[in-house]
Amino acid sequence: MKTNKELYFEAKRLQNKYLNDSCIKNLLIEANGFDNFSQLIKCFNNECKDEGQFFADLDRILSGEPIQYVIGKSEFLDLKLDVNPSVLIPRQESEELALYVSKTVQKEPNLTNIADICTGSGALAIKIKKDNPHINMYASDISEDAIDVAANNASNNGESITFFIGNMLDPFLKLGIKLDVIVCNPPYIQDESTIDEQVYKYEPHLALIAKPNTKFYEEIFKHVDEVMNPGYLLAFEIGEDMQDVLLDLIKKYLQGVSYLFKKDIYGKLRFLFIRGE
């Protein structure tokens, strides 16, 4: 059996666009059953506990599979989440969205009924609930497999969230649930050719592609009067080229609202926030 150090440098010598230093360390952490990088460093000169797993996982990385799916885990701010190919891998942009909503809810304690639509892994819902224990947190997704992942993540992180399987707002309309906040990162990619090759190959198309790209935003806009309480907040992640088409929909469906298009930390237009009367 080789030591972790030997395996690390053996993998480092490989030339592959999907393999980087962080991937190698994470594979070694998994192959040894460690909890963190510090444990790996302490045992760097020890034999790897499962060399077979290390090389099997390494092959998956070399073929292009995202590290998060290989190890079945992803981080989202201070959360540790399970992920698999039935859910999108949480992105940094979604972290910004979660923080914005959390801070708004903290400032306005009357915003208590909150729903994460198209929840996927549950990242947004779990983070917002963790930061605001007093709220009623709901989450919905059309994918039963995604809801299974999200519910498991909520349980693992000790958060109580009500999950619904259903398309967009259908569960809330059916049950007559009124909301103060909707947070949503819906599918919004219309041109499949613009999707990164690795993302297109491995991540769920159901959570990526929408034709037209405004499809799911419009679905929420046209039901606002039925599901939202006065003074509501709608918080969306959007494609960076969608401002004009979303403005048209706001004018069509939403009267007397205020709205803000916001850039992410990289200067790309990524968010839309709408406040009702």
C-alpha positions as CSV (number, residue, x, y, z in Angstrom):
1,M,0.0,0.0,0.0
2,K,1.2,3.5,-0.8
3,T,1.3,6.4,1.6
4,N,-1.0,9.4,1.2
5,K,2.0,11.4,0.3
6,E,3.0,9.0,-2.5
7,L,-0.5,9.0,-3.9
8,Y,-0.7,12.8,-3.7
9,F,2.4,13.3,-5.8
10,E,1.5,10.5,-8.2
11,A,-1.8,12.3,-8.9
12,K,-0.1,15.7,-9.1
13,R,2.0,14.4,-12.0
14,L,-1.1,13.7,-14.1
15,Q,-2.0,16.4,-16.7
16,N,-5.8,16.8,-16.8
17,K,-8.0,19.9,-16.9
18,Y,-10.4,18.5,-14.4
19,L,-7.8,17.5,-11.8
20,N,-6.4,20.1,-9.4
21,D,-4.7,20.2,-6.0
22,S,-8.0,20.6,-4.1
23,C,-9.5,17.5,-5.9
24,I,-6.6,15.3,-5.0
25,K,-6.7,16.3,-1.3
26,N,-10.5,15.7,-1.2
27,L,-10.1,12.3,-2.7
28,L,-7.5,11.4,-0.1
29,I,-9.7,12.7,2.7
30,E,-12.5,10.4,1.4
31,A,-10.3,7.4,0.8
32,N,-9.1,7.6,4.4
33,G,-12.4,8.4,6.0
34,F,-11.1,11.7,7.4
35,D,-13.3,14.6,8.3
36,N,-11.0,17.4,7.2
37,F,-7.7,18.5,5.6
38,S,-6.0,18.8,9.0
39,Q,-6.5,15.0,9.6
40,L,-5.0,14.3,6.2
41,I,-1.9,16.4,7.0
42,K,-1.4,14.6,10.3
43,C,-1.4,11.3,8.4
44,F,0.2,12.3,5.2
45,N,3.0,9.8,5.6
46,N,0.7,7.0,6.6
47,E,-0.6,4.3,4.2
48,C,-3.8,5.2,2.5
49,K,-6.7,3.2,4.1
50,D,-8.4,2.6,0.8
51,E,-6.1,2.9,-2.2
52,G,-8.7,1.2,-4.5
53,Q,-11.3,3.9,-3.7
54,F,-8.7,6.6,-4.3
55,F,-7.9,5.4,-7.8
56,A,-11.5,4.6,-8.7
57,D,-12.5,8.2,-7.7
58,L,-9.5,9.6,-9.4
59,D,-10.6,7.9,-12.7
60,R,-14.0,9.6,-12.3
61,I,-12.4,13.0,-11.9
62,L,-10.2,12.4,-14.9
63,S,-13.2,11.6,-17.0
64,G,-14.7,15.0,-16.1
65,E,-17.2,14.2,-13.3
66,P,-17.4,17.0,-10.8
67,I,-15.6,16.4,-7.5
68,Q,-18.9,17.2,-5.6
69,Y,-20.6,14.2,-7.2
70,V,-17.6,11.9,-6.9
71,I,-17.4,12.5,-3.1
72,G,-21.2,13.1,-2.7
73,K,-20.7,16.4,-0.8
74,S,-20.6,20.1,-1.3
75,E,-20.2,23.1,0.9
76,F,-22.5,26.1,0.9
77,L,-21.4,28.9,3.2
78,D,-21.3,27.2,6.6
79,L,-23.3,24.2,5.6
80,K,-22.2,20.8,4.5
81,L,-24.6,19.2,2.0
82,D,-25.0,15.9,0.3
83,V,-25.3,16.1,-3.5
84,N,-25.9,13.7,-6.3
85,P,-26.7,14.1,-10.0
86,S,-30.4,14.7,-9.2
87,V,-29.5,18.2,-7.9
88,L,-27.4,21.0,-9.1
89,I,-24.1,21.6,-7.3
90,P,-24.7,24.8,-5.2
91,R,-23.0,27.8,-6.7
92,Q,-21.4,30.9,-5.1
93,E,-24.0,33.1,-6.7
94,S,-26.7,31.3,-4.7
95,E,-24.7,31.9,-1.5
96,E,-25.0,35.6,-2.2
97,L,-28.7,35.2,-2.7
98,A,-29.2,33.3,0.5
99,L,-27.2,36.0,2.5
100,Y,-29.3,38.8,1.0
101,V,-32.6,37.1,1.9
102,S,-31.4,36.1,5.4
103,K,-30.3,39.7,6.2
104,T,-33.6,41.1,4.9
105,V,-35.6,38.7,7.1
106,Q,-33.5,39.5,10.1
107,K,-34.3,43.2,9.6
108,E,-38.0,42.6,9.0
109,P,-39.3,40.0,11.5
110,N,-42.8,40.2,10.1
111,L,-41.5,38.2,7.1
112,T,-42.2,34.8,8.5
113,N,-43.6,32.5,5.8
114,I,-40.8,31.8,3.4
115,A,-40.6,29.4,0.4
116,D,-37.7,28.2,-1.6
117,I,-39.0,27.3,-5.0
118,C,-37.0,24.9,-7.2
119,T,-35.1,24.0,-4.0
120,G,-32.7,21.3,-5.5
121,S,-30.3,20.3,-2.7
122,G,-32.1,22.6,-0.3
123,A,-29.2,24.9,0.1
124,L,-31.1,28.2,0.1
125,A,-33.9,27.0,2.3
126,I,-31.6,25.4,4.9
127,K,-29.3,28.5,5.1
128,I,-32.1,30.9,5.5
129,K,-33.8,28.8,8.1
130,K,-30.5,28.4,10.0
131,D,-30.1,32.1,10.2
132,N,-33.7,32.8,11.1
133,P,-35.0,30.0,13.4
134,H,-38.3,31.8,14.0
135,I,-39.5,31.5,10.4
136,N,-41.8,29.0,8.8
137,M,-39.6,27.6,6.0
138,Y,-41.1,25.8,3.0
139,A,-39.4,24.3,0.0
140,S,-40.7,22.8,-3.2
141,D,-39.3,21.0,-6.3
142,I,-40.9,19.0,-9.1
143,S,-38.3,16.3,-8.7
144,E,-39.0,13.7,-6.0
145,D,-35.3,12.7,-6.0
146,A,-34.3,16.3,-5.4
147,I,-36.7,16.6,-2.5
148,D,-35.2,13.4,-1.0
149,V,-31.8,15.0,-1.1
150,A,-33.0,18.3,0.3
151,A,-34.9,16.7,3.1
152,N,-31.9,14.6,4.1
153,N,-29.7,17.7,4.1
154,A,-32.2,19.6,6.3
155,S,-32.2,16.8,8.8
156,N,-28.4,16.5,8.7
157,N,-28.1,20.2,9.5
158,G,-30.8,20.1,12.2
159,E,-33.3,22.4,10.4
160,S,-37.1,21.9,10.3
161,I,-38.4,22.6,6.8
162,T,-41.7,21.6,5.2
163,F,-41.1,20.1,1.8
164,F,-43.5,19.7,-1.1
165,I,-43.1,17.8,-4.4
166,G,-44.7,19.8,-7.1
167,N,-44.3,22.2,-10.0
168,M,-43.4,25.7,-8.8
169,L,-46.2,27.2,-6.8
170,D,-48.7,24.4,-7.3
171,P,-48.4,23.0,-3.8
172,F,-49.0,26.4,-2.2
173,L,-51.9,27.2,-4.4
174,K,-53.5,23.9,-3.7
175,L,-53.1,24.2,0.1
176,G,-53.9,27.9,0.2
177,I,-50.6,28.8,1.9
178,K,-49.8,32.5,1.9
179,L,-46.2,33.6,1.7
180,D,-44.1,36.6,2.7
181,V,-41.0,35.7,0.8
182,I,-40.2,33.6,-2.2
183,V,-36.6,32.8,-3.0
184,C,-36.0,31.0,-6.3
185,N,-33.1,29.9,-8.5
186,P,-35.1,28.5,-11.4
187,P,-33.9,27.0,-14.7
188,Y,-33.1,29.9,-17.0
189,I,-30.7,28.7,-19.7
190,Q,-32.5,28.8,-23.1
191,D,-29.5,28.1,-25.4
192,E,-28.1,24.7,-24.5
193,S,-24.9,25.4,-26.5
194,T,-23.9,28.0,-23.9
195,I,-23.8,25.5,-21.1
196,D,-20.3,24.4,-19.9
197,E,-19.5,20.9,-21.3
198,Q,-18.9,19.4,-17.8
199,V,-22.1,20.9,-16.4
200,Y,-24.2,19.8,-19.4
201,K,-22.9,16.2,-19.2
202,Y,-23.3,15.7,-15.5
203,E,-25.8,18.1,-13.9
204,P,-29.6,17.7,-14.2
205,H,-31.0,19.4,-17.3
206,L,-34.4,19.8,-15.5
207,A,-32.7,22.3,-13.2
208,L,-30.8,24.1,-16.0
209,I,-32.9,24.6,-19.1
210,A,-36.0,26.7,-19.7
211,K,-37.6,27.6,-23.0
212,P,-38.3,30.4,-23.0
213,N,-35.8,31.4,-20.4
214,T,-38.5,33.5,-18.6
215,K,-40.9,30.5,-18.3
216,F,-40.5,30.0,-14.5
217,Y,-40.3,33.6,-13.5
218,E,-43.6,34.3,-15.4
219,E,-45.2,31.3,-13.6
220,I,-44.5,33.0,-10.2
221,F,-45.4,36.5,-11.4
222,K,-48.8,35.6,-12.6
223,H,-49.8,34.0,-9.3
224,V,-48.4,36.6,-6.9
225,D,-51.8,37.9,-5.9
226,E,-52.9,34.4,-5.0
227,V,-50.0,33.4,-2.8
228,M,-48.2,36.5,-1.5
229,N,-49.0,38.6,1.6
230,P,-48.8,42.4,1.4
231,G,-45.3,43.8,1.5
232,Y,-43.8,40.6,0.0
233,L,-40.3,40.0,-1.2
234,L,-39.5,38.0,-4.3
235,A,-35.8,37.1,-4.6
236,F,-34.5,35.5,-7.8
237,E,-31.2,34.4,-9.3
238,I,-31.2,35.4,-13.0
239,G,-29.2,35.1,-16.2
240,E,-27.0,38.1,-16.7
241,D,-28.7,39.0,-20.0
242,M,-32.3,38.8,-18.7
243,Q,-33.0,42.3,-17.3
244,D,-35.0,43.6,-20.3
245,V,-37.3,40.5,-20.7
246,L,-37.9,40.4,-16.9
247,L,-38.8,44.1,-16.9
248,D,-41.4,43.4,-19.5
249,L,-42.9,40.7,-17.3
250,I,-42.9,42.9,-14.2
251,K,-44.8,45.6,-16.2
252,K,-47.3,42.9,-17.5
253,Y,-48.1,41.2,-14.2
254,L,-47.0,43.3,-11.2
255,Q,-48.5,46.7,-10.4
256,G,-47.2,49.1,-7.8
257,V,-44.0,47.1,-7.0
258,S,-40.5,48.3,-6.5
259,Y,-37.6,46.2,-7.9
260,L,-33.8,46.0,-7.9
261,F,-31.5,44.3,-10.3
262,K,-28.2,43.5,-8.5
263,K,-24.8,42.4,-9.7
264,D,-22.8,39.6,-8.0
265,I,-19.3,40.1,-6.5
266,Y,-17.8,39.6,-10.0
267,G,-19.9,42.4,-11.5
268,K,-22.3,40.2,-13.4
269,L,-26.0,41.0,-13.3
270,R,-27.3,38.0,-11.3
271,F,-30.2,38.9,-9.0
272,L,-33.7,40.4,-9.1
273,F,-35.5,41.6,-5.9
274,I,-39.1,42.7,-6.0
275,R,-41.0,44.2,-3.2
276,G,-44.8,44.3,-3.1
277,E,-47.0,47.0,-1.6
